[in-house]
Amino acid sequence: MIYNTITIISIMNMLQVVYSFSSRRAITSIPSSFFSKANIQSTKQRIHAQKYFAHSSTSSSIRRAASSTSSYDVIVIGGGHAGSEAATASARTGARTLLITQNATTLGELSCNPSIGGIGKGHLVREIDALNGVMGEVADASGIHFRMLNRRKGPAVRGPRAQMDRDLYKDNMQSLLLNNKDNGSGTAYENLEILEASADDLLLDEGEGIETLAPLADPSDIIGLDNMDISIGSSSNNDERARLEKAMATSSAKANISNRRARIRGVVAIDTNTKERIEIESKSVVLTTGTFLRGVLMIGHDRYSGGRHLRDSEEVEPPSVGLALTLERFGFPLGRLKTGTPARLDGRTIDWDSCNIQPSERPALPFSHVRQSRGEEPPLAAVGNLIDCYQTATNEETHKMVMEYAHLLPQYDGMDGKGNGPRYCPSIYKKVERFAERKSHNSFLEPEGLNTDIVYPNGMSGPYPEEIQLKIFQSMKGLKKVEIVRPGYDVEYDFVNPQVLTHTLEAKSIAGLYLAGQICGTTGYEEAGAQGIIAGANAGRASGAASRGEKAPVPFVLGRDEAYIGVLIDDLVTKGTSEPYRMFTSRAEYRISLRADNADLRLTRKGAEYGLVTDPERLAAIDMRETLISDNVDRLRNFKLFVTDWSKRGGNDLMGGASANKKGREGHKKSAEEVLGMPNVSLKMVEQIMADVFGEKKQQEEDDDSEDTKMTPTPLSVYDTVEATVKYKSYVVRQEKDIASWRKAQGAKIPPNIIYDHSIMPTFSKEEIEKLDQFRPSTFAEASQIQGLTPQSLVYLYHHVMRLNKESRQKKREEVAS
């Protein structure tokens, strides 16, 4: 049975009206207050006077479908961060790829915050870059403020973050996507085409158990897992190996044939310019709709249909309704999530001297591994073209207003009108409500570019009516006279519970349909891009192979022990999510090994094996970095001094305090590697002592210029990796043992009367305590399925329960004895 969609714009508009009534929330026109400040006109004139790449060359760069019926291997719907990575990943595999976007001038738009990276998120960007993705390179080219977050903590939890020039980021992404230029990424996307259109619906062939047009290989068809073209980390990690085997099996065409009700045959689109209805055939579709799936925008009690506002315009980009209805028809579990973007402020009205300055770090570390291997800073940092960010904070007066005007906030569809927003990027109202004891919350004032006065107040989203937003801001330090350029707003949209996907992000019920980004319940550019690269790679590999008449390729799946991308996707498809999912380092049980500094060492060769990494310089950089790391670690291992000498040169603290000079230790030697492995010792400290020793040796042997009298510091390109490799050596072994002990105990019972309280479990977060108390799992297997509960907390809970059981048994023995 074949299903052909016939949808026209008038029906689509009517469905939007029907949807608005069914949700019991009236949708009105855009409020006139959206651009009400007098200064917005001068700001807009200043912005539009700049030379936009999209304005000057987009129209001639877009490749449109040649006729009313065209054919591609892969169609990617949506030009956001997930769509950009999916389209370029698919193209790198050799698949003929079409990216459909409503408006090509918004490709690469940073819809909310003008930054890339952060804790956990920076790890994802480095991993995307290690797989030859585009986000890291574009971020480097557009970055105007760089910081390594958690600098004072261990290398495993440090996260690179960069402030973007929003115009430059968009221009650089469009240059890469639209003009097929290399742009430093090592790849020109000649088989990627762009179509300005609205994806109205899917072309599907229906049938129970129908064969896919683009199959992925079933691992059970391949003799011997060891012969498979995959890498799954430590060979001793049998539990993780078994989990990945299962994941790969459920990613294949054969494994899901009983769930299948349809297969992708293409997309129905409405051309943005001609309004022509186009049917475009393809073997796979990657759906990256972001906040557009039945999206509704809100300011105060005003509601109006849309996926987001066009920047510097009253116009909104229309929502996608037809796609939502098709997903609903095929039983996809849809829910409602919300997110918000804060007001934009006029920087000329901010008292910067009253705020705390946050300068960029120098030297600035790039996201790009290739750039790092060259020893280069990001281009704008290299010429000193950087900005400062500033810190202000709310106060008790602010909090009073936030609560006083809460009745003016929107009424949402989700969570009985409260809205289901991101826990870790909450609105200012949620912050004040949830942390009533706090007297202030930080807000970081982030300029949006080099050539604009617009400022993004990070942490201050809240869709109050504009006049209330202004009052709230003017109560804060440095913002007494601030003016709002554009008010903040919220958007509520449909998402799909990602448990209906495989680990390749292919839908189980519709073969050839892949989902990535916020449609899967995540929040953030980085999480979206990470999903996009996996979905695009698998769609491209499968469809490209089918078009070329080749055998079905092995799925591209990353394990939890290989990458944060693996953690992200495994969490989504096995646990699902009930709220917008955000990546944190605490979610990864192997985070000591999955560091931002070694993403290329973990993933680039595997990416090359699967056809994702096509840049020769990137592969050469891996060889060079591995050699440098090995040489520098060997040098640390081979350099030895007496313990008393280490203590004398670096102080007693270097060797553990006064005990360094205990009698009998004067004849004991330690290597630089052993010393670096001690707490509070940095690679810089150790190498300074090594340099002093080498310098003294050279003075004693004046004419000797041999290698053993030279000391060259570890290059910046491998500094963090060398330090982490030495420091975490013993912790990796210990971590593996902890996780192994927990895995063996998943069937163990959890007492029904256990008390979940922060005073009893101080290492647990407030969220973890709340969720454990809410769900009250009866076994550790059930506890492991609670979204937001970290592996380390599960281990702690296991030991806590074992201790309670031991105390209970002891008490019973005492009672019997008495």
TORNUBA-747690 format. One record per residue (C-alpha): residue in three letters; y, x, z negated. Coordinates in steps of 0.001 Angstrom, whole numbers, plus 500000, padded with zeros to 6 digits. Layout:
BEGIN
Ala:Y:X:Z
...
//
This chain:
BEGIN
Met:500000:500000:500000
Ile:503390:501404:500975
Tyr:506611:500669:499112
Asn:509833:500998:501154
Thr:513084:500680:499219
Ile:515828:498525:500755
Thr:518864:498775:498524
Ile:522509:498322:499525
Ile:525711:499099:497684
Ser:526606:495473:496952
Ile:523240:494907:495253
Met:523723:498119:493301
Asn:527109:496958:492037
Met:525673:493575:491109
Leu:522895:495276:489147
Gln:525500:497233:487207
Val:527111:493959:486163
Val:523718:492492:485218
Tyr:522942:495609:483199
Ser:526237:495416:481346
Phe:525509:491829:480299
Ser:521912:492616:479353
Ser:523127:495360:477046
Arg:525465:492842:475364
Arg:528406:495211:475735
Ala:531292:494254:478013
Ile:532202:496895:480604
Thr:535883:497004:481409
Ser:538028:499039:483745
Ile:539164:502556:482874
Pro:541749:502324:480075
Ser:545275:503041:481224
Ser:545677:505460:478321
Phe:543249:507943:479853
Phe:546153:509877:481381
Ser:549152:508682:479433
Lys:551007:511856:478404
Ala:554076:512864:480354
Asn:553030:516507:480464
Ile:549838:515745:482376
Gln:551705:515582:485688
Ser:553033:519120:485406
Thr:549622:520294:484250
Lys:547945:518643:487229
Gln:550486:520104:489627
Arg:549882:523550:488193
Ile:546124:523172:488508
His:546182:521785:492038
Ala:548472:524609:493140
Gln:545608:527022:492496
Lys:543320:527918:495347
Tyr:540015:526118:494860
Phe:537057:527342:496821
Ala:535800:523778:497109
His:539070:522500:498554
Ser:539384:525250:501115
Ser:535900:525578:502485
Thr:533482:523034:501076
Ser:533725:520560:503947
Ser:532673:523116:506528
Ser:529896:524522:504371
Ile:527906:521373:503645
Arg:524811:520904:505752
Arg:524162:517197:506263
Ala:520952:515530:507357
Ala:520716:515831:511124
Ser:519878:512154:511682
Ser:519226:508951:509802
Thr:515711:510257:509110
Ser:515218:513893:508110
Ser:512420:515783:506402
Tyr:512349:518481:503715
Asp:509756:520047:501462
Val:511773:519373:498288
Ile:514757:517135:497526
Val:516747:517846:494374
Ile:518897:514963:493136
Gly:521944:516038:491144
Gly:524189:519097:491399
Gly:524542:519955:487719
His:523004:522909:485931
Ala:519427:521626:486161
Gly:519910:520719:489830
Ser:521464:524077:490735
Glu:518583:526019:489181
Ala:515947:523657:490607
Ala:517366:523847:494140
Thr:517719:527636:494155
Ala:514293:528147:492553
Ser:512679:525886:495136
Ala:514487:527740:497942
Arg:513348:531119:496575
Thr:509715:530027:496868
Gly:510275:529485:500598
Ala:510416:525688:500502
Arg:512948:523916:502743
Thr:515160:522337:500106
Leu:517860:519650:500139
Leu:520262:519235:497218
Ile:521845:515771:497061
Thr:525104:515440:495145
Gln:527719:512683:495168
Asn:530572:515154:495517
Ala:530135:518803:496511
Thr:533460:519731:494894
Thr:531860:519087:491484
Leu:528912:521438:492002
Gly:528827:523870:489087
Glu:531232:521792:487010
Leu:531218:522534:483271
Ser:531440:518880:482277
Cys:532045:519459:478587
Asn:532485:522799:476821
Pro:533664:525786:478882
Ser:531047:528211:477566
Ile:527554:529475:478322
Gly:525010:530772:475813
Gly:524842:530870:472023
Ile:522070:530943:469413
Gly:518833:530096:471239
Lys:520831:529041:474283
Gly:521726:532651:475106
His:518011:533446:475064
Leu:517458:530728:477667
Val:520202:532112:479916
Arg:518690:535602:479776
Glu:515271:534115:480632
Ile:516716:532140:483540
Asp:518271:535373:484789
Ala:514972:537246:484345
Leu:513431:534715:486762
Asn:516208:535385:489311
Gly:518056:532186:488384
Val:521773:531790:489010
Met:523329:530792:485673
Gly:523565:534287:484167
Glu:525103:535903:487235
Val:527652:533115:487722
Ala:528517:533208:483993
Asp:529094:536973:484169
Ala:531374:536582:487186
Ser:533375:533829:485454
Gly:533410:535016:481838
Ile:536738:535581:480078
His:535575:535986:476447
Phe:532269:537507:475294
Arg:530595:537630:471880
Met:527144:538383:470528
Leu:526546:535713:467877
Asn:524630:536648:464721
Arg:525597:540279:465288
Arg:525036:541044:461591
Lys:521523:539605:461641
Gly:518357:540918:463249
Pro:517992:541313:467036
Ala:515620:538333:467267
Val:518295:535804:466348
Arg:521271:537353:468106
Gly:522572:535138:470897
Pro:524894:536197:473725
Arg:527702:533725:474386
Ala:530583:533777:476848
Gln:533660:531649:477371
Met:534094:530625:481005
Asp:537076:530115:483236
Arg:536049:526621:484348
Asp:537608:526938:487790
Leu:536007:530322:488421
Tyr:532575:529148:487254
Lys:532678:526199:489621
Asp:534024:528294:492499
Asn:531407:531010:492022
Met:528539:528518:491811
Gln:529770:526721:494935
Ser:530157:530001:496794
Leu:526521:530770:496062
Leu:525155:527304:496879
Leu:527353:526301:499809
Asn:527898:529525:501728
Asn:524453:531089:501351
Lys:526094:534301:500146
Asp:524183:536793:498030
Asn:527022:536950:495453
Gly:525196:539615:493456
Ser:522155:537499:492630
Gly:519941:539375:495061
Thr:519204:536245:497081
Ala:520821:534340:499949
Tyr:519682:530709:500044
Glu:519341:530190:503782
Asn:516774:527399:503428
Leu:518927:525379:501008
Glu:521027:522533:502396
Ile:523533:520258:500662
Leu:524117:516554:501304
Glu:527038:514624:499846
Ala:525429:511297:499033
Ser:524346:508997:496217
Ala:520595:508944:495701
Asp:519963:505219:495624
Asp:516205:505082:495196
Leu:512882:506792:495835
Leu:510626:506357:498862
Leu:507121:505901:497455
Asp:503582:505304:498635
Glu:501822:503211:495999
Gly:498178:503123:495009
Glu:495988:503746:491972
Gly:494855:507371:491923
Ile:496644:508110:495205
Glu:496471:511690:496485
Thr:499621:513761:496165
Leu:501314:515216:499245
Ala:501995:518464:497350
Pro:499096:519374:495065
Leu:498990:522143:492487
Ala:495680:523891:491917
Asp:493386:522757:489153
Pro:492375:525727:486969
Ser:488859:524301:486707
Asp:488471:525012:490422
Ile:489164:528694:489885
Ile:486300:530873:488672
Gly:487280:532933:485657
Leu:490651:532546:483989
Asp:491063:536321:483894
Asn:491185:536352:487697
Met:494009:533831:487789
Asp:497450:534904:488857
Ile:499001:534297:485439
Ser:500115:536160:482376
Ile:499874:534593:478941
Gly:500889:537335:476577
Ser:498676:538941:473959
Ser:494986:538946:474904
Ser:494121:538691:471207
Asn:495994:535421:470892
Asn:492991:533198:471605
Asp:494522:530027:470194
Glu:497585:530318:472412
Arg:495379:531210:475371
Ala:493358:528042:474861
Arg:496521:525964:474547
Leu:497883:527360:477777
Glu:494581:526712:479588
Lys:494828:523087:478493
Ala:498484:522920:479529
Met:497658:524261:482969
Ala:494816:521814:483368
Thr:497063:518858:482565
Ser:499634:520231:485014
Ser:497350:519889:487992
Ala:496871:517168:490542
Lys:493213:516540:489740
Ala:493722:516233:485979
Asn:496280:513464:486360
Ile:494758:511488:489191
Ser:493656:508676:486854
Asn:497263:508210:485672
Arg:498761:508133:489139
Arg:500239:504933:490557
Ala:502343:506312:493410
Arg:503369:509446:495248
Ile:506731:510684:496463
Arg:507494:510216:500161
Gly:511241:510806:500055
Val:514615:509495:498945
Val:516980:506697:499982
Ala:520595:507883:499899
Ile:524019:506459:500679
Asp:526170:509034:502474
Thr:529352:509616:500446
Asn:531570:509907:503519
Thr:530078:507476:506066
Lys:528484:505018:503580
Glu:525456:505150:505868
Arg:522049:504395:504360
Ile:519732:507364:504965
Glu:515997:507696:504415
Ile:515041:511345:503909
Glu:511396:512310:503712
Ser:510017:514970:501384
Lys:506810:515921:499617
Ser:508496:516411:496237
Val:511633:515244:494459
Val:513285:516842:491429
Leu:515361:514306:489512
Thr:518261:515855:487550
Thr:520554:512895:486920
Gly:522228:514225:483768
Thr:524276:511478:482111
Phe:524363:509305:485254
Leu:521256:507146:484713
Arg:522919:503770:483964
Gly:525778:505723:482379
Val:528571:503976:480488
Leu:531782:505747:479411
Met:533595:504762:476213
Ile:536977:505300:474536
Gly:537482:503154:471462
His:536225:499682:472332
Asp:536812:500179:476065
Arg:533610:500544:478132
Tyr:533319:501244:481845
Ser:530487:502313:484158
Gly:530219:505976:485086
Gly:528368:509227:484600
Arg:531487:511277:483801
His:535191:511536:484576
Leu:536281:513741:487437
Arg:538280:516579:485976
Asp:542059:516063:486087
Ser:541645:512576:487518
Glu:541360:508959:486412
Glu:538400:508577:488762
Val:534851:508396:487472
Glu:531630:509346:489204
Pro:529486:506208:489523
Pro:526239:505831:487572
Ser:522766:505719:489075
Val:521217:502280:488645
Gly:518592:502017:491392
Leu:516726:505096:490180
Ala:516667:503765:486611
Leu:515183:500469:487795
Thr:512460:502249:489781
Leu:511492:504387:486796
Glu:511427:501258:484649
Arg:509199:499487:487171
Phe:506653:502273:486986
Gly:506488:502152:483211
Phe:508535:505242:482369
Pro:509581:504921:478702
Leu:513375:504775:478867
Gly:515713:505117:475904
Arg:519453:505496:475365
Leu:521186:508690:474275
Lys:524853:509509:473957
Thr:527008:512578:474115
Gly:530720:513161:473850
Thr:533415:515494:475049
Pro:536547:516087:472945
Ala:540145:515630:474004
Arg:541775:518460:475923
Leu:544894:519895:474324
Asp:548085:521366:475764
Gly:548029:524997:474633
Arg:551825:525214:474880
Thr:552082:522810:471933
Ile:549725:524762:469628
Asp:551047:527026:466861
Trp:548693:529901:467592
Asp:550091:532087:464800
Ser:548787:529607:462229
Cys:545227:529941:463539
Asn:542698:532717:463064
Ile:542294:534900:466130
Gln:538840:535552:467600
Pro:539073:538359:470164
Ser:536410:539096:472731
Glu:533945:541890:472003
Arg:534276:545173:473863
Pro:532251:546418:475529
Ala:531181:542982:476697
Leu:527437:542545:477192
Pro:526512:540722:480423
Phe:523853:538039:480822
Ser:522561:539657:484017
His:519763:542165:483442
Val:520575:543883:486724
Arg:524197:544338:485708
Gln:523044:545562:482301
Ser:520683:548103:483893
Arg:523610:549446:485931
Gly:525579:549938:482729
Glu:528269:547531:483941
Glu:530395:545093:482001
Pro:531055:541643:483492
Pro:533759:542027:486181
Leu:536693:540424:484346
Ala:535816:542292:481149
Ala:535643:545563:483095
Val:539302:545223:484093
Gly:540380:543895:480699
Asn:541127:540388:481971
Leu:539995:538611:478820
Ile:541391:535949:476507
Asp:541421:535368:472752
Cys:539986:532268:471142
Tyr:541266:530885:467829
Gln:539898:529098:464808
Thr:541382:526154:462941
Ala:539781:523593:460637
Thr:539888:519994:459508
Asn:541031:519101:455998
Glu:540847:516220:453539
Glu:543653:514353:455304
Thr:541748:514690:458585
His:538567:513379:456988
Lys:540390:510428:455477
Met:541634:509346:458915
Val:538235:509951:460520
Met:536671:507438:458135
Glu:539654:505057:457967
Tyr:539595:504447:461730
Ala:535809:504426:462130
His:535896:500703:462954
Leu:537687:501595:466216
Leu:534798:503724:467488
Pro:532647:502366:470343
Gln:529716:500028:469893
Tyr:526700:501668:471539
Asp:523472:500291:472974
Gly:521244:502697:471019
Met:520400:502732:467318
Asp:521768:499274:466539
Gly:525214:500086:467872
Lys:525529:503490:466175
Gly:524484:505506:469221
Asn:521867:508241:469378
Gly:523830:511462:469712
Pro:523065:515175:469371
Arg:522283:516127:465783
Tyr:523457:519707:466253
Cys:526656:518969:468135
Pro:527817:515860:466286
Ser:531091:514024:466612
Ile:533719:514664:463969
Tyr:532888:511235:462514
Lys:529212:512160:462134
Lys:530143:515467:460497
Val:532362:513820:457918
Glu:529872:511018:457273
Arg:526834:513297:457015
Phe:528494:516036:454945
Ala:530750:514009:452675
Glu:530937:516866:450183
Arg:532542:519210:452711
Lys:536347:519525:452566
Ser:536718:521098:456005
His:534902:521740:459276
Asn:535749:524573:461633
Ser:537065:523958:465128
Phe:537380:526706:467718
Leu:540271:526464:470154
Glu:538985:527735:473493
Pro:541353:528155:476479
Glu:539697:526751:479610
Gly:540805:529526:481952
Leu:543169:532331:482847
Asn:545580:530119:484799
Thr:545772:526950:482737
Asp:547280:525843:479416
Ile:544441:523386:478753
Val:542499:524097:475541
Tyr:539039:522841:474513
Pro:538811:522081:470742
Asn:535157:522866:470092
Gly:533538:520666:467454
Met:536078:517827:467625
Ser:534506:515172:469856
Gly:535266:511638:468778
Pro:536015:508729:471162
Tyr:538682:507036:469048
Pro:541555:505353:470905
Glu:543871:508055:472185
Glu:546641:507457:469636
Ile:544098:507906:466810
Gln:542703:511072:468380
Leu:546249:512455:468403
Lys:546788:511620:464721
Ile:543541:513344:463773
Phe:544406:516504:465673
Gln:547975:516655:464344
Ser:546648:516689:460777
Met:545030:520098:461376
Lys:546445:523566:460849
Gly:548313:524846:463908
Leu:548162:521441:465646
Lys:551037:519609:463940
Lys:552946:519247:467236
Val:549987:519315:469605
Glu:549867:517017:472619
Ile:546734:515636:474227
Val:546314:516241:477957
Arg:543226:514027:478257
Pro:541588:511969:475514
Gly:537979:512568:474559
Tyr:535314:510040:475501
Asp:531612:509358:475006
Val:528949:508613:477592
Glu:525742:506715:476890
Tyr:522906:506957:479387
Asp:519188:506411:479962
Phe:516643:509158:479380
Val:512899:509352:479867
Asn:510586:510242:476992
Pro:509281:513564:478368
Gln:505738:513005:477052
Val:505046:511311:480401
Leu:505428:514741:482091
Thr:503088:517688:482466
His:503997:521254:481558
Thr:505223:521736:485140
Leu:507644:518814:484484
Glu:505856:516667:487081
Ala:505498:512975:486224
Lys:501932:511897:485509
Ser:502314:508480:487142
Ile:504239:509448:490308
Ala:502858:512499:492090
Gly:505482:514887:493399
Leu:508251:513576:491108
Tyr:509686:516194:488750
Leu:512278:515601:486030
Ala:514640:518173:484541
Gly:517709:518257:482311
Gln:519285:515526:480221
Ile:517033:512904:481788
Cys:514290:514562:479683
Gly:516256:514068:476460
Thr:517869:517494:476114
Thr:521492:518456:475556
Gly:523254:521519:476911
Tyr:523732:523411:480155
Glu:521210:526082:479189
Glu:518359:523702:478327
Ala:519000:521871:481609
Gly:518970:525073:483658
Ala:515755:526248:481980
Gln:513965:523034:482932
Gly:515436:523111:486412
Ile:513981:526518:487220
Ile:510455:525423:486172
Ala:510590:522066:487968
Gly:512089:523611:491102
Ala:509571:526454:491150
Asn:506572:524141:490908
Ala:507936:521596:493389
Gly:508805:524376:495827
Arg:505493:526212:495475
Ala:503423:523046:495884
Ser:505424:521490:498731
Gly:505990:524743:500584
Ala:502286:525561:500488
Ala:501396:522065:501735
Ser:503855:522345:504640
Arg:502447:525741:505618
Gly:498850:524495:505392
Glu:498043:526885:502541
Lys:495786:526194:499584
Ala:497317:524560:496524
Pro:499074:527157:494347
Val:498482:527769:490645
Pro:501053:525940:488456
Phe:503926:528024:487128
Val:503679:527459:483366
Leu:505200:529523:480564
Gly:503496:529626:477170
Arg:505189:529434:473784
Asp:504350:533107:473284
Glu:506015:534076:476587
Ala:509432:532465:476545
Tyr:511883:530115:474889
Ile:511574:528147:478119
Gly:507907:527714:477207
Val:508830:526531:473705
Leu:511385:524084:475106
Ile:509020:522486:477602
Asp:506004:522454:475286
Asp:508066:520733:472585
Leu:509298:518126:475059
Val:506035:517208:476767
Thr:503809:517320:473665
Lys:506118:515972:470951
Gly:508704:514105:472999
Thr:512128:513602:471485
Ser:513943:510743:469797
Glu:517351:512457:469902
Pro:519076:514973:472190
Tyr:517014:518178:471950
Arg:518793:521498:471487
Met:517174:524935:471502
Phe:517297:527082:468354
Thr:515594:530361:467554
Ser:513879:528640:464621
Arg:511839:526508:467039
Ala:509906:529549:468296
Glu:507031:530853:466187
Tyr:507097:534067:468240
Arg:510848:534616:468057
Ile:510478:538204:466854
Ser:508947:538999:470237
Leu:510993:536505:472286
Arg:514341:538214:472026
Ala:517335:537926:474333
Asp:517268:541687:474931
Asn:513738:541788:476389
Ala:513654:538625:478540
Asp:513320:540646:481738
Leu:510455:542712:480328
Arg:508618:539505:479466
Leu:509231:537426:482573
Thr:510487:539250:485658
Arg:507144:540574:486896
Lys:505523:537186:486401
Gly:508424:535639:488307
Ala:507768:538062:491151
Glu:504067:537153:491213
Tyr:504971:533501:491610
Gly:507581:534078:494308
Leu:510618:533368:492124
Val:511953:536908:491845
Thr:512838:538224:495281
Asp:515478:540812:494398
Pro:514163:544416:494805
Glu:516889:545814:492537
Arg:515763:543489:489766
Leu:512213:544845:489933
Ala:513464:548423:490098
Ala:515628:547755:487036
Ile:512517:546715:485094
Asp:510805:550027:485824
Met:513915:551953:484835
Arg:514402:550001:481590
Glu:510769:550370:480565
Thr:510922:554117:481118
Leu:514136:554442:479126
Ile:512738:552358:476251
Ser:509504:554345:476125
Asp:511308:557692:476255
Asn:513741:556784:473498
Val:511064:555359:471199
Asp:508953:558497:471767
Arg:511952:560648:470884
Leu:512365:558751:467600
Arg:508649:559109:466889
Asn:508656:562869:467499
Phe:511815:563722:465551
Lys:510969:564456:461913
Leu:512875:565625:458848
Phe:512018:566069:455222
Val:512763:562964:453158
Thr:515289:564934:451137
Asp:517040:565996:454352
Trp:517294:562393:455558
Ser:518714:561427:452168
Lys:521147:564353:452100
Arg:522499:563598:455564
Gly:522568:559807:455402
Gly:522968:559154:451690
Asn:520395:557920:449196
Asp:520628:554378:450565
Leu:519171:555569:453854
Met:515886:556484:452178
Gly:515645:553771:449563
Gly:518064:554929:446910
Ala:517654:557567:444198
Ser:513861:557514:444626
Ala:514386:559594:447769
Asn:514981:562626:445525
Lys:512010:562134:443230
Lys:510032:565225:442476
Gly:507269:565867:444979
Arg:508995:564165:447895
Glu:510747:567319:449015
Gly:507680:568333:451008
His:507207:564942:452658
Lys:508468:564326:456197
Lys:509404:561083:457934
Ser:509989:560462:461611
Ala:513160:558862:462912
Glu:510989:555907:463940
Glu:509797:555413:460343
Val:513342:555706:458986
Leu:514686:553170:461507
Gly:512010:550735:460396
Met:513566:550596:456915
Pro:516048:547838:455866
Asn:519765:548386:456430
Val:519172:551337:458760
Ser:520565:551103:462292
Leu:519668:553055:465394
Lys:523244:554362:465458
Met:522863:555834:461954
Val:519587:557547:462818
Glu:520842:558938:466105
Gln:523971:560310:464444
Ile:521791:562375:462102
Met:519638:563463:465044
Ala:522793:564513:466921
Asp:523987:566525:463925
Val:520663:568347:463712
Phe:520625:569073:467437
Gly:524230:570267:467248
Glu:523426:572666:464424
Lys:520408:573950:466288
Lys:522491:574595:469394
Gln:525050:576562:467376
Gln:522270:578755:466025
Glu:520951:579336:469535
Glu:524255:579772:471378
Asp:522959:580372:474872
Asp:520059:577947:474668
Asp:520647:574888:476844
Ser:517082:573574:476698
Glu:516202:569896:476356
Asp:515263:570209:472680
Thr:518825:571177:471777
Lys:520404:568177:473520
Met:521019:564733:472038
Thr:522026:561879:474300
Pro:522483:558505:472531
Thr:520255:555635:473610
Pro:521944:553930:476602
Leu:523606:550588:475885
Ser:521322:548935:478459
Val:518275:549469:476211
Tyr:519884:549994:472782
Asp:518998:546571:471311
Thr:515469:546689:472734
Val:514719:550154:471349
Glu:516030:549171:467915
Ala:514123:545880:467846
Thr:510890:547440:469126
Val:510864:549838:466171
Lys:512189:547495:463498
Tyr:509912:544554:464269
Lys:506700:546502:464776
Ser:505112:545458:461458
Tyr:506690:541990:461389
Val:505000:540983:464636
Val:501570:541606:463088
Arg:502489:539696:459932
Gln:503899:536777:461909
Glu:500724:536474:463976
Lys:498654:536293:460775
Asp:500864:533562:459272
Ile:500681:531416:462383
Ala:496927:531974:462695
Ser:496347:530821:459101
Trp:498384:527676:459709
Arg:496543:526852:462931
Lys:493194:527002:461159
Ala:494441:524444:458661
Gln:495804:521725:460970
Gly:493125:519260:459806
Ala:493967:519774:456127
Lys:495275:516746:454232
Ile:498790:516427:452865
Pro:498911:514530:449525
Pro:500468:511063:450001
Asn:502547:511460:446819
Ile:504115:514788:447788
Ile:507832:514986:446995
Tyr:510108:516157:449806
Asp:513237:517463:448133
His:515495:520417:448888
Ser:515306:521629:445282
Ile:511522:521950:445638
Met:511556:523218:449231
Pro:514771:525277:449455
Thr:513849:526954:452749
Phe:513693:523585:454567
Ser:516710:522275:456431
Lys:518220:518901:455595
Glu:516835:517533:458864
Glu:513294:518703:458054
Ile:513382:517146:454582
Glu:514665:513863:456059
Lys:512002:513704:458761
Leu:509094:514649:456475
Asp:510169:512001:453983
Gln:510571:509435:456784
Phe:507252:510015:458586
Arg:505190:511263:455599
Pro:502414:512856:457698
Ser:498906:512704:456245
Thr:497668:515910:457923
Phe:499226:519121:459169
Ala:498264:518146:462715
Glu:500500:515080:462318
Ala:503263:517190:460774
Ser:503203:519553:463760
Gln:504107:516643:466049
Ile:507375:515888:464208
Gln:510213:516928:466488
Gly:512547:519381:464731
Leu:510008:520782:462249
Thr:509801:524535:462818
Pro:506529:526508:462860
Gln:507749:528605:459923
Ser:508350:525454:457867
Leu:504859:524229:458674
Val:503474:527498:457327
Tyr:505602:527118:454172
Leu:504466:523496:453763
Tyr:500846:524597:454104
His:501190:527205:451353
His:503088:524690:449193
Val:500319:522102:449535
Met:497628:524705:448881
Arg:499476:525703:445701
Leu:499763:522059:444606
Asn:496038:521541:445239
Lys:495214:524659:443216
Glu:497391:523469:440317
Ser:495796:520018:440494
Arg:492286:521472:440344
Gln:493277:523708:437439
Lys:494720:520735:435560
Lys:491505:518736:436052
Arg:489413:521622:434770
Glu:491593:521854:431674
Glu:491289:518108:431076
Val:487485:518274:431381
Ala:487370:521280:429070
Ser:489426:519502:426428
//
